[in-house]
Amino acid sequence: MSTLPACPKCQSSYTYEDGALLMCPECGNEWSANADTSDDATQIRDSAGNVLQDGDTVTVIKDLKVKGSSSVVKIGTKVKNIRLVDGDHDIDCKIDGFGQMSLKSEFVRKVQE
């Protein structure tokens, strides 16, 4: 019987260790074995580890292809007034020239104001 904790995201009991991290094969979640998972589940962080909040301004750190279009959101594009949502793409925003869009937090960096 495994003594590892269940996945904090999907509650799966099939977790396993991979170095210093615990992994869930069902949802793909990774977390630290000695981190407080209750607080991490509610916080969304950018690529640099800064905590994001509704209304923040972020910049895109990588050229991103727009699904269903031949256009690209260029690196350095500033996105104002983001809204955090649950799901795979955890940022809803409006980008000038593209319109309403969803982004992953791993491809943005918070602008320090």
Secondary structure, DSSP 8 states (H G I E B T S, - for coil): ---S---TTT--S--EEETTEEE-TTT--EEETTS-HHHHTT-EE-TTS-EE-TT--EEE-S-EE-TTSS-EE-TT-EE-S-EE-SSSS-EEEEETTTEEEEE-GGGEEE---
